[in-house]
């Protein structure tokens, strides 16, 4: 069963949160981050992307970068922009986008749960990216950004959260992208203990929704600390790491689409003809067409949108991986027709999160940069959890979660 851990978080004050809170480290490149922090020395990007304060040619994985992040974090604390809570707490983080609000329980997850597969994963991680985030944690001694977890719906947890959010929020602000961010403390010992008890008794697994590299890094640093401490007891803060836990039914996975540079030597007419072997094609014209169901794709080619409906026998709904539309597209189109067999390494394909809209796909084709674009029906949370429960790994670039967690609302010290 899943373990939750209350902790004494470090948080900005209400008067500082708009200056401090930032987008997470992995949604901006260094150039974009430098632009975003202009005029704001207190942005949390100075902590999670500290290269913004160093020369542009700085090696992003050098000691200088991690040390700068530590220096910037300590400055935020010493100058009062972050203050530690006096008692162990849990927190609730609400996010509102497109009129819908999702509420997550902010608590530390257990390193042991990650190592023992109580925390389920659905993506592979890259050692170089793990090491980058591990170094950030080692040097700063903080989990500076939370990871994004899901848990199976639980009615009593919903009721407790509803009571918490009926009170006044500590933070309540809207960011430039129109997303509302709302944050409450859970300081009542009875509520804290009951939330922890429910997870321990009723929640067999939690699921990494977004942030596999940060999750792995936090757990591996915790494991290092365990092994290095001859007096290890299991209650030390390094045994836990920062996460926001959302009920599965509140989460929305949006589409993650593909654009391809060329048709692998096919003319457009030949390519359309080849597609008919596995799909029922229907021309939709110049107006954007969005897939309406599983196993239906949108395609944009030479100024026209098409509906591609998979024919029976081209997918297997009994198999958690084979039923995914990313698998169908790879096995029916990208591999055999376009000769793209390794999505992680191919330079001929790019991936576009659905938050950008389908016009982004047609624009990239119309510009001549790309030859064809494919829009996919989104994966469901149930599909994600089925894959994780079966110990399987999703194909690359399958899920895109929105809204993203804001960084700097609360952080967790390993001491």
C-alpha positions, -999 to +999 in steps of 0.1 A: +000+000+000+011+036-007+028+056+020+023+094+023+045+116+046+036+150+060+065+175+062+075+210+071+074+227+037+092+258+027+067+282+010+066+317-003+043+342+014+011+353-002+027+386-012+056+369-030+040+339-047+034+357-080+070+366-083+083+333-072+061+306-088+075+295-122+069+270-149+088+237-144+123+232-156+116+209-184+090+230-204+115+258-212+148+257-229+176+279-216+170+307-240+132+308-232+140+307-194+164+337-198+136+357-214+111+346-187+132+357-158+141+392-171+131+418-145+123+391-119+152+381-097+129+360-075+115+336-101+120+300-091+136+294-125+167+309-110+167+277-088+156+250-113+173+265-144+202+283-128+221+286-161+199+318-166+224+335-143+255+322-160+272+329-194+253+314-223+281+290-232+281+274-198+279+236-197+244+229-184+257+199-164+287+216-148+291+219-110+289+257-116+252+254-126+241+232-097+260+254-072+244+285-086+210+268-081+219+262-045+231+298-040+199+311-055+177+289-034+195+299-002+191+335-011+153+331-015+153+315+020+177+340+037+158+370+023+125+357+035+109+347+002+106+312+015+097+304+051+095+269+066+062+258+082+065+251+119+047+218+119+043+188+096+016+195+071-001+182+039-013+206+013-040+207-015-031+221-049-059+230-072-055+239-109-083+253-131-081+252-169-110+255-194-135+257-165-124+224-149-105+222-116-084+193-104-073+189-068-042+172-058-029+162-023+006+175-018+026+151+003+059+133+002+060+099-014+082+071-001+115+062-017+108+026-008+075+027-027+094+036-058+120+009-053+094-017-046+070-008-075+042+005-053+047+036-074+040+025-109+058+038-140+048+038-177+079+054-193+116+046-197+140+071-182+174+082-196+204+079-173+218+113-184+185+131-175+183+112-142+218+122-133+211+159-141+182+160-116+201+138-091+229+164-091+204+192-086+190+174-055+224+164-042+237+200-043+206+219-032+196+193-007+159+199-017+132+184-038+127+217-055+099+206-079+070+181-072+063+152-094+028+145-107+011+113-095-023+098-099-042+075-075-074+054-078-105+074-069-115+073-033-148+088-021-136+097+015-105+114+002-127+134-021-148+145+009-118+155+030-104+175+001-137+192-004-137+203+032-102+217+029-109+237-002-141+252+013-117+273+034-096+302+023-067+294+000-032+304+009-025+311-027-050+319-055-036+334-087-039+330-125-009+327-147-005+343-182-017+311-198-051+315-181-046+286-157-058+292-121-036+280-093-051+275-058-032+262-027-044+253+008-026+240+039-038+209+058-027+215+093-054+196+113-037+165+127-069+145+124-072+153+087-035+146+081-036+113+099-068+102+081-054+110+047-022+091+054-042+062+068-065+059+038-035+058+014-018+031+037-050+010+039-069+016+006-046+028-021-025-002-033-005+018-059+001+053-071+011+061-107+037+085-122+016+107-145+043+132-154+079+136-142+095+101-145+130+115-145+124+137-114+108+107-096+137+084-104+162+111-094+146+118-061+143+081-052+178+073-062+193+101-042+172+089-012+186+054-017+221+069-018+215+086+015+201+054+031+233+035+021+256+063+033+240+066+068+252+039+092+224+050+116+197+049+090+162+045+107+138+050+078+121+081+092+147+106+079+134+132+054+156+118+026+134+087+026+107+108+011+102+131-019+078+158-030+047+148-051+012+160-059-013+131-059-045+136-081-075+112-083-075+095-116-109+107-127-099+144-125-070+141-148-070+148-185-045+135-209-044+155-241-033+144-276+003+141-285+007+144-322+033+137-349+047+156-379+070+140-405+095+157-427+090+136-459+070+108-474+099+084-478+100+088-516+063+084-521+042+109-540+012+122-521-010+101-544+010+070-538+010+076-500-028+080-499-032+048-519-009+029-495-028+041-465-060+024-478-046-010-469-051-003-432-075+026-430-108+039-443-099+073-458-122+103-459-112+137-472-123+165-449-111+196-467-092+226-455-111+230-421-093+214-392-105+179-384-100+165-349-102+127-342-135+118-325-128+083-311-101+057-305-085+043-337-095+073-357-067+097-368-065+130-385-040+136-412-029+168-429-014+165-463-010+191-491-035+216-477-062+190-468-073+172-437-083+135-439-100+111-415-082+078-412-102+051-395-084+019-386-097-012-403-105-043-381-074-065-376-050-035-375-052-032-337-057-055-307-079-040-280-071-070-257-035-059-255-027-027-234+001-016-258-013-029-291-045-010-286-028+023-283-032+046-313+005+055-311+012+018-317-013+015-345+002+046-363+037+032-358+029-003-370+006+007-399+022+040-412+054+053-396+073+020-399+062+003-431+054+034-452+077+061-439+106+039-426+106+056-391+113+027-368+129+044-338+109+073-325+135+083-300+163+087-325+148+095-359+154+131-370+126+129-396+098+130-370+088+156-344+061+156-317+036+183-309+016+185-277-021+190-282-020+221-261-007+239-291-038+231-311-040+213-345-033+245-364+003+240-353+003+208-374-011+224-405+012+255-401+043+233-400+032+214-431+022+245-450+055+262-442+073+234-461+092+223-429+071+191-427+054+169-454+026+153-434+010+156-399-010+131-378-033+140-349-042+112-325-071+106-301-058+111-265-048+081-244-071+076-213-060+074-177-074+039-176-051+029-205-021+044-187-029+026-155-035-007-173-001-005-189+016+004-156-002-024-138+010-049-163+046-038-160+046-024-195+062+007-210+043+031-232+058+040-266+077+074-267+057+106-267+023+091-258+010+112-230+008+150-225-007+163-193-021+198-188-020+219-169+016+216-157+024+219-120+037+253-110+071+252-093+080+271-061+047+268-043+062+244-017+095+226-015+109+198+006+142+197+025+161+164+027+173+173+062 
